[in-house]
Amino acid sequence: MGSNLIDALFIFMLAAFIGFEVIRRISPLLHTPLMSLTNALDAIAVLGAIVLVGEHKSTFSAVLGVVAVIAATSNVVGGFLITDRMLKMFKSSRPTKP
């Protein structure tokens, strides 16, 4: 179990570093489409976390699964709120002509 945990932590740190470097270099013009894409990816993470909780192989995996479900769900909701807020910036406040 120790080797699997170390391997998983290494992959997690590598993914976090690569994700940070990729996101840091995105121009501000692409943030709205990027947020929509990350919302879709987070939805996949929610499904994976639900599967992890459903297996219930151990109490530790169940606790990590619940934490993953909460974190991914809050990320999806926050992403949609931010995307909606950014799209409202592009809408005109003038009334439309009939």
CYANA upper distance limits for C-alpha pairs under 8 A (distance plus 0.5 A):
  1 MET  CA      5 LEU  CA      6.72
  2 GLY  CA      6 ILE  CA      6.73
  3 SER  CA      7 ASP  CA      6.62
  4 ASN  CA      8 ALA  CA      6.55
  5 LEU  CA      9 LEU  CA      6.60
  6 ILE  CA     10 PHE  CA      6.59
  7 ASP  CA     11 ILE  CA      6.76
  8 ALA  CA     12 PHE  CA      6.60
  9 LEU  CA     13 MET  CA      6.61
 10 PHE  CA     14 LEU  CA      6.61
 11 ILE  CA     15 ALA  CA      6.51
 12 PHE  CA     16 ALA  CA      6.57
 13 MET  CA     17 PHE  CA      6.63
 14 LEU  CA     18 ILE  CA      6.66
 15 ALA  CA     19 GLY  CA      6.38
 16 ALA  CA     20 PHE  CA      6.53
 17 PHE  CA     21 GLU  CA      6.75
 18 ILE  CA     22 VAL  CA      6.64
 19 GLY  CA     23 ILE  CA      6.58
 20 PHE  CA     24 ARG  CA      6.48
 21 GLU  CA     25 ARG  CA      7.13
 22 VAL  CA     26 ILE  CA      7.43
 26 ILE  CA     30 LEU  CA      7.22
 26 ILE  CA     31 HIS  CA      7.83
 27 SER  CA     31 HIS  CA      7.62
 30 LEU  CA     34 LEU  CA      6.58
 31 HIS  CA     35 MET  CA      6.46
 32 THR  CA     36 SER  CA      6.90
 32 THR  CA     83 THR  CA      6.36
 32 THR  CA     86 MET  CA      7.45
 32 THR  CA     87 LEU  CA      8.20
 33 PRO  CA     37 LEU  CA      6.82
 34 LEU  CA     38 THR  CA      6.69
 35 MET  CA     39 ASN  CA      6.62
 35 MET  CA     79 GLY  CA      6.66
 35 MET  CA     80 PHE  CA      8.35
 35 MET  CA     83 THR  CA      7.01
 36 SER  CA     40 ALA  CA      7.04
 36 SER  CA     79 GLY  CA      7.97
 36 SER  CA     80 PHE  CA      8.06
 36 SER  CA     83 THR  CA      7.69
 37 LEU  CA     41 LEU  CA      6.90
 38 THR  CA     42 ASP  CA      6.47
 38 THR  CA     79 GLY  CA      8.28
 39 ASN  CA     43 ALA  CA      6.70
 39 ASN  CA     75 ASN  CA      8.09
 39 ASN  CA     76 VAL  CA      5.69
 39 ASN  CA     79 GLY  CA      6.60
 39 ASN  CA     80 PHE  CA      7.68
 40 ALA  CA     44 ILE  CA      7.14
 41 LEU  CA     45 ALA  CA      6.96
 42 ASP  CA     46 VAL  CA      6.71
 42 ASP  CA     72 ALA  CA      6.26
 42 ASP  CA     73 THR  CA      8.02
 42 ASP  CA     75 ASN  CA      7.49
 42 ASP  CA     76 VAL  CA      6.48
 43 ALA  CA     47 LEU  CA      6.95
 43 ALA  CA     72 ALA  CA      7.80
 43 ALA  CA     73 THR  CA      8.05
 43 ALA  CA     76 VAL  CA      7.26
 44 ILE  CA     48 GLY  CA      6.76
 45 ALA  CA     49 ALA  CA      6.59
 45 ALA  CA     68 ALA  CA      8.44
 45 ALA  CA     69 VAL  CA      8.34
 45 ALA  CA     72 ALA  CA      6.82
 46 VAL  CA     50 ILE  CA      6.68
 46 VAL  CA     68 ALA  CA      7.73
 46 VAL  CA     69 VAL  CA      5.85
 46 VAL  CA     72 ALA  CA      6.04
 46 VAL  CA     73 THR  CA      6.89
 47 LEU  CA     51 VAL  CA      6.79
 48 GLY  CA     52 LEU  CA      6.74
 49 ALA  CA     53 VAL  CA      6.71
 49 ALA  CA     65 GLY  CA      5.59
 49 ALA  CA     66 VAL  CA      7.71
 49 ALA  CA     68 ALA  CA      6.16
 49 ALA  CA     69 VAL  CA      5.88
 50 ILE  CA     54 GLY  CA      6.55
 50 ILE  CA     65 GLY  CA      7.26
 50 ILE  CA     66 VAL  CA      8.25
 50 ILE  CA     69 VAL  CA      7.01
 51 VAL  CA     55 GLU  CA      6.82
 52 LEU  CA     56 HIS  CA      7.36
 52 LEU  CA     61 SER  CA      7.61
 52 LEU  CA     62 ALA  CA      7.45
 52 LEU  CA     65 GLY  CA      6.04
 53 VAL  CA     61 SER  CA      7.55
 53 VAL  CA     62 ALA  CA      5.37
 53 VAL  CA     63 VAL  CA      8.27
 53 VAL  CA     65 GLY  CA      5.38
 53 VAL  CA     66 VAL  CA      6.98
 54 GLY  CA     62 ALA  CA      8.40
 56 HIS  CA     61 SER  CA      7.11
 56 HIS  CA     62 ALA  CA      5.94
 57 LYS  CA     61 SER  CA      7.10
 57 LYS  CA     62 ALA  CA      7.95
 58 SER  CA     62 ALA  CA      6.81
 59 THR  CA     63 VAL  CA      6.67
 60 PHE  CA     64 LEU  CA      6.69
 61 SER  CA     65 GLY  CA      6.43
 62 ALA  CA     66 VAL  CA      6.71
 63 VAL  CA     67 VAL  CA      6.75
 64 LEU  CA     68 ALA  CA      6.53
 65 GLY  CA     69 VAL  CA      6.62
 66 VAL  CA     70 ILE  CA      6.75
 67 VAL  CA     71 ALA  CA      6.56
 68 ALA  CA     72 ALA  CA      6.40
 69 VAL  CA     73 THR  CA      6.41
 70 ILE  CA     74 SER  CA      6.60
 71 ALA  CA     75 ASN  CA      6.66
 72 ALA  CA     76 VAL  CA      6.71
 73 THR  CA     77 VAL  CA      6.72
 74 SER  CA     78 GLY  CA      6.42
 75 ASN  CA     79 GLY  CA      6.41
 76 VAL  CA     80 PHE  CA      6.77
 77 VAL  CA     81 LEU  CA      6.76
 78 GLY  CA     82 ILE  CA      6.61
 79 GLY  CA     83 THR  CA      6.52
 80 PHE  CA     84 ASP  CA      6.52
 81 LEU  CA     85 ARG  CA      6.65
 82 ILE  CA     86 MET  CA      6.63
 83 THR  CA     87 LEU  CA      6.64
 84 ASP  CA     88 LYS  CA      6.71
 85 ARG  CA     89 MET  CA      7.21
 86 MET  CA     90 PHE  CA      7.79
 87 LEU  CA     91 LYS  CA      7.46
